């Protein structure tokens, strides 16, 4: 079985001497989904060592042609699936419980940088994306290494970042009763907490330390527990800008939500507007945006790298799988 080989693509960057993302291309004659799955199963430790080293790996040139093919790739990674409880994006199940569509927000809407589900107490470790239908134009899923963002933010806005690190943050969001696909954050409280009852939602919120208020129109206002916005990543020894602050401050906007009120520091005080805009500008200037090609599979270490979404001209369908981490029985095996 021929191994994939590392290639360079124009959009790649180099961070601390490492390619970002690492790109592995299929070997000649080994382009089938079965070939990719068999190789991953045999070399899982290698895959996860490299995604930790680089932050993200793009598998390119494989015939991952259907959602079922992608589900097989996800299965070959042997990750522990994580239910999408607490996330803001409207998503649809495509193949079993592991494969969802990526954010169903309108094509015209950019989705700012964030760590997936940073607004819940225990965010996922890995994300896997797959290009099912590339956009006619745009629609990239830009990525950036979080320690780069922290380094810039702490050097440029030291007083603000000291407060962020000391106080943590809270996320404030108003959720509709039913999914609203016209909004990038239109996931209903029923879908968010995977229940049809207020009592079920309240149980989930209590588990996450979220406070709430039921509004007269059936909407639900939530305020998360205080969550860290800067983390020391134990595997690398580097501090990361681990949050969804920019996404909330710039992107949590719809008929129910005012983004200027979507993120506050842990003591309830507002964030610094100039710092937020400066950090967002750094992300935009530093991001790596690789155009999707049909069959591309992108494995992202969600504790090391942030992602976003560029606006696009339809059609476009990107599939996603959210994983708590490696299964304990197979990690290191």
C-alpha positions as CSV (number, residue, x, y, z in Angstrom):
1,X,0.0,0.0,0.0
2,X,1.6,3.2,-1.2
3,X,1.7,6.1,1.4
4,X,0.4,9.6,0.6
5,X,3.2,12.0,0.0
6,X,3.6,15.6,1.2
7,X,3.1,18.3,-1.4
8,X,3.3,22.1,-1.4
9,X,0.3,24.2,-2.5
10,X,0.3,28.0,-3.1
11,X,-2.0,28.8,-0.2
12,X,0.1,27.1,2.5
13,X,2.0,29.1,5.1
14,X,5.0,28.2,7.3
15,X,4.6,28.8,11.0
16,X,7.6,28.1,13.3
17,X,9.2,26.2,10.5
18,X,6.2,23.9,9.9
19,X,3.9,23.8,6.9
20,X,0.3,24.9,7.7
21,X,-1.6,23.0,6.8
22,X,0.3,19.8,6.0
23,X,-0.9,18.5,2.7
24,X,-0.8,14.8,1.9
25,X,-1.6,13.8,-1.6
26,X,-2.7,10.4,-2.8
27,X,-0.1,8.1,-4.4
28,X,-0.7,7.1,-8.0
29,X,-3.1,4.2,-8.2
30,X,-4.1,4.6,-4.5
31,X,-6.8,7.2,-4.8
32,X,-9.9,5.2,-3.6
33,X,-11.6,5.8,-0.3
34,X,-10.7,2.2,0.6
35,X,-7.0,3.0,0.1
36,X,-7.2,6.1,2.2
37,X,-9.1,4.3,5.0
38,X,-6.7,1.3,5.0
39,X,-3.7,3.6,5.2
40,X,-5.1,5.6,8.0
41,X,-6.1,2.5,10.0
42,X,-2.5,1.3,9.7
43,X,-0.9,4.6,10.5
44,X,-3.3,6.3,13.0
45,X,-0.5,7.3,15.4
46,X,1.4,8.9,12.5
47,X,-1.7,10.9,11.5
48,X,-2.3,12.3,14.9
49,X,1.3,13.0,15.6
50,X,1.4,15.1,12.4
51,X,-1.9,16.9,13.1
52,X,-0.5,17.9,16.5
53,X,2.7,19.0,15.0
54,X,1.1,21.1,12.1
55,X,-2.4,21.9,13.4
56,X,-4.2,20.6,10.4
57,X,-3.8,18.0,7.6
58,X,-5.4,18.2,4.2
59,X,-5.8,14.9,2.4
60,X,-6.0,15.6,-1.4
61,X,-6.5,13.6,-4.5
62,X,-8.7,10.8,-3.0
63,X,-12.0,9.8,-4.5
64,X,-14.1,10.6,-1.4
65,X,-17.1,11.1,-3.6
66,X,-20.1,10.5,-1.3
67,X,-21.2,11.2,2.3
68,X,-20.9,7.5,2.9
69,X,-17.2,7.6,1.7
70,X,-16.5,10.5,4.1
71,X,-18.2,8.5,6.9
72,X,-15.8,5.7,6.2
73,X,-12.9,8.0,6.4
74,X,-14.1,9.3,9.8
75,X,-14.6,5.8,11.0
76,X,-11.1,4.9,10.0
77,X,-9.7,7.6,12.2
78,X,-11.5,5.9,15.1
79,X,-12.6,9.1,16.9
80,X,-15.1,9.4,19.6
81,X,-18.1,11.2,18.1
82,X,-19.3,14.2,20.0
83,X,-23.0,15.2,19.9
84,X,-23.5,18.8,18.7
85,X,-25.0,20.1,21.9
86,X,-24.6,23.8,22.6
87,X,-23.3,24.8,19.1
88,X,-24.9,27.7,17.3
89,X,-24.8,26.6,13.7
90,X,-27.8,25.2,11.8
91,X,-26.6,21.8,10.6
92,X,-28.3,18.7,9.0
93,X,-27.5,15.1,9.5
94,X,-26.3,13.5,6.3
95,X,-24.8,10.0,7.1
96,X,-25.6,8.6,10.5
97,X,-24.8,10.6,13.6
98,X,-21.2,11.3,12.6
99,X,-21.6,13.3,9.4
100,X,-23.4,16.6,9.3
101,X,-23.5,19.5,6.9
102,X,-21.3,22.4,7.8
103,X,-23.0,25.7,8.8
104,X,-26.2,26.2,6.8
105,X,-25.9,30.0,7.1
106,X,-26.7,32.0,3.9
107,X,-23.9,32.0,1.3
108,X,-23.5,35.8,1.6
109,X,-22.6,35.6,5.3
110,X,-18.9,35.2,6.3
111,X,-18.4,33.1,9.5
112,X,-15.6,34.7,11.6
113,X,-12.8,32.7,13.2
114,X,-13.5,30.5,16.2
115,X,-12.6,27.3,17.9
116,X,-15.5,24.9,17.4
117,X,-18.0,25.0,20.4
118,X,-15.7,27.2,22.5
119,X,-18.8,28.4,24.2
120,X,-19.4,25.0,25.9
121,X,-17.3,23.7,28.9
122,X,-15.7,20.8,27.0
123,X,-15.1,21.6,23.3
124,X,-14.2,18.9,20.8
125,X,-10.6,18.0,20.1
126,X,-10.9,17.3,16.4
127,X,-12.9,18.4,13.4
128,X,-13.0,16.6,10.1
129,X,-14.3,18.4,7.0
130,X,-14.9,17.0,3.5
131,X,-15.7,18.8,0.2
132,X,-18.8,17.2,-1.3
133,X,-19.7,20.0,-3.6
134,X,-17.2,22.9,-4.1
135,X,-18.5,26.4,-4.4
136,X,-18.9,28.0,-7.8
137,X,-16.8,30.8,-6.3
138,X,-15.4,31.4,-2.8
139,X,-16.5,29.2,0.1
140,X,-13.1,28.4,1.5
141,X,-12.8,27.3,5.1
142,X,-9.9,29.5,6.3
143,X,-7.7,28.3,9.2
144,X,-5.2,29.9,11.5
145,X,-3.1,28.7,14.3
146,X,-4.4,29.9,17.7
147,X,-1.0,30.4,19.3
148,X,-0.2,32.9,16.5
149,X,-3.3,34.9,17.4
150,X,-2.5,34.9,21.1
151,X,1.0,36.0,20.4
152,X,-0.2,38.9,18.3
153,X,-3.0,39.9,20.7
154,X,-0.9,39.8,23.8
155,X,1.9,41.9,22.2
156,X,-0.5,44.4,20.7
157,X,-3.1,44.7,23.4
158,X,-1.4,43.6,26.6
159,X,-3.7,45.2,29.0
160,X,-6.9,43.9,27.4
161,X,-5.4,40.4,27.0
162,X,-4.4,40.4,30.7
163,X,-8.0,41.0,31.6
164,X,-9.2,38.4,29.2
165,X,-6.8,35.9,30.7
166,X,-7.7,36.8,34.2
167,X,-11.5,37.1,33.9
168,X,-12.5,34.7,31.1
169,X,-15.6,35.4,29.0
170,X,-19.3,34.7,28.9
171,X,-21.3,34.3,25.7
172,X,-24.8,35.7,25.4
173,X,-27.2,34.4,22.7
174,X,-31.0,34.4,22.0
175,X,-32.1,31.2,20.4
176,X,-35.3,30.7,18.4
177,X,-37.8,28.0,19.2
178,X,-37.4,26.5,15.7
179,X,-34.3,26.5,13.4
180,X,-33.7,29.7,11.4
181,X,-31.5,28.8,8.4
182,X,-31.5,32.5,7.4
183,X,-29.1,33.1,10.3
184,X,-25.5,31.9,10.9
185,X,-26.5,31.4,14.5
186,X,-30.1,30.3,13.9
187,X,-30.0,27.0,15.6
188,X,-33.1,26.6,17.8
189,X,-33.0,25.8,21.5
190,X,-34.7,22.5,20.6
191,X,-31.8,21.6,18.2
192,X,-29.1,23.1,20.4
193,X,-30.1,21.0,23.4
194,X,-31.5,18.1,21.4
195,X,-34.9,18.1,23.1
196,X,-38.5,19.2,22.4
197,X,-39.2,20.4,25.9
198,X,-38.2,23.3,28.0
199,X,-37.5,21.0,30.9
200,X,-35.1,19.0,28.7
201,X,-33.3,22.2,27.6
202,X,-33.0,23.4,31.2
203,X,-31.4,20.1,32.2
204,X,-28.8,20.5,29.5
205,X,-28.1,24.1,30.4
206,X,-27.7,23.2,34.1
207,X,-25.1,20.5,33.0
208,X,-23.2,23.2,31.2
209,X,-23.5,25.9,33.9
210,X,-25.5,28.1,31.6
211,X,-28.1,30.5,33.0
212,X,-31.2,31.3,31.0
213,X,-34.4,33.3,30.5
214,X,-37.5,32.2,28.6
215,X,-38.9,35.0,26.5
216,X,-42.5,35.6,25.8
217,X,-42.2,34.7,22.1
218,X,-40.8,31.3,22.8
219,X,-37.2,32.3,22.3
220,X,-34.6,31.5,24.9
221,X,-31.9,33.8,26.2
222,X,-28.7,32.0,27.4
223,X,-25.7,33.3,29.2
224,X,-22.9,30.8,29.5
225,X,-20.8,30.1,32.6
226,X,-17.5,31.9,32.7
227,X,-15.2,30.2,30.3
228,X,-11.5,30.5,29.7
229,X,-10.5,32.5,26.6
230,X,-6.8,31.8,26.8
231,X,-5.5,28.3,27.4
232,X,-2.0,26.8,27.9
233,X,-1.9,23.9,25.4
234,X,-0.2,21.2,27.4
235,X,1.0,19.3,24.3
236,X,2.9,22.3,22.9
237,X,3.6,24.5,25.9
238,X,2.1,27.5,24.0
239,X,-0.7,29.7,25.0
240,X,-3.7,29.8,22.6
241,X,-6.5,32.3,22.0
242,X,-9.0,29.6,22.7
243,X,-12.4,31.1,22.3
244,X,-15.1,32.3,19.9
245,X,-14.8,36.0,20.9
246,X,-14.3,37.4,17.4
247,X,-17.0,35.1,15.9
248,X,-19.5,36.3,18.6
249,X,-18.5,40.0,18.4
250,X,-18.7,40.2,14.6
251,X,-20.9,37.3,13.6
252,X,-23.6,36.6,16.2
253,X,-26.0,38.9,14.5
254,X,-29.6,38.3,13.4
255,X,-33.1,39.5,14.1
256,X,-32.7,38.4,17.7
257,X,-29.1,39.1,18.5
258,X,-26.9,42.2,18.8
259,X,-23.2,41.1,18.4
260,X,-22.0,44.0,20.5
261,X,-23.7,42.3,23.4
262,X,-22.9,38.7,22.5
263,X,-19.6,38.5,24.4
264,X,-18.6,40.0,27.7
265,X,-15.7,39.5,30.1
266,X,-16.3,37.1,33.1
267,X,-17.2,40.0,35.4
268,X,-19.9,41.3,32.9
269,X,-17.8,44.2,31.6
270,X,-17.7,44.8,27.8
271,X,-14.8,43.8,25.6
272,X,-12.5,46.4,24.1
273,X,-13.8,47.3,20.6
274,X,-10.4,48.4,19.2
275,X,-8.7,45.2,20.4
276,X,-11.4,43.0,19.0
277,X,-11.3,44.7,15.6
278,X,-7.5,44.6,15.6
279,X,-7.4,40.9,16.4
280,X,-10.0,40.2,13.7
281,X,-7.8,42.2,11.2
282,X,-4.8,40.1,12.1
283,X,-6.8,36.9,11.6
284,X,-7.9,38.1,8.2
285,X,-4.4,39.1,7.1
286,X,-2.8,35.9,8.4
287,X,-5.4,33.2,7.5
288,X,-4.8,30.3,5.2
289,X,-7.7,29.9,2.8
290,X,-7.3,26.8,0.5
291,X,-9.9,26.5,-2.2
292,X,-11.9,23.3,-1.8
293,X,-11.6,20.5,-4.4
294,X,-14.1,17.7,-4.6
295,X,-13.0,14.9,-2.2
296,X,-10.7,17.0,-0.1
297,X,-10.6,15.9,3.6
298,X,-9.3,18.3,6.2
299,X,-8.5,17.1,9.7
300,X,-8.2,20.0,12.2
301,X,-6.9,19.9,15.7
302,X,-9.6,22.1,17.3
303,X,-7.4,22.9,20.3
304,X,-4.6,24.3,18.1
305,X,-6.3,25.8,15.1
306,X,-9.3,28.1,14.5
307,X,-11.5,28.0,11.4
308,X,-13.9,30.3,9.6
309,X,-15.9,30.4,6.4
310,X,-15.7,32.7,3.4
311,X,-18.9,33.8,1.6
312,X,-19.6,31.9,-1.6
313,X,-21.6,31.5,-4.8
314,X,-23.7,28.4,-4.6
315,X,-23.8,25.5,-5.0
316,X,-21.6,24.4,-2.1
317,X,-21.7,21.5,0.4
318,X,-19.1,20.9,3.0
319,X,-19.5,17.9,5.3
320,X,-18.3,17.9,8.9
321,X,-17.7,15.6,11.8
322,X,-17.1,16.7,15.4
323,X,-15.0,14.4,17.6
324,X,-14.5,14.6,21.4
325,X,-11.1,12.9,20.9
326,X,-9.5,9.6,20.0
327,X,-11.1,6.5,21.4
328,X,-9.2,5.5,24.5
329,X,-8.9,1.9,23.4
330,X,-7.1,2.8,20.1
331,X,-5.1,6.0,21.0
332,X,-1.5,5.0,20.8
333,X,-2.4,1.7,19.2
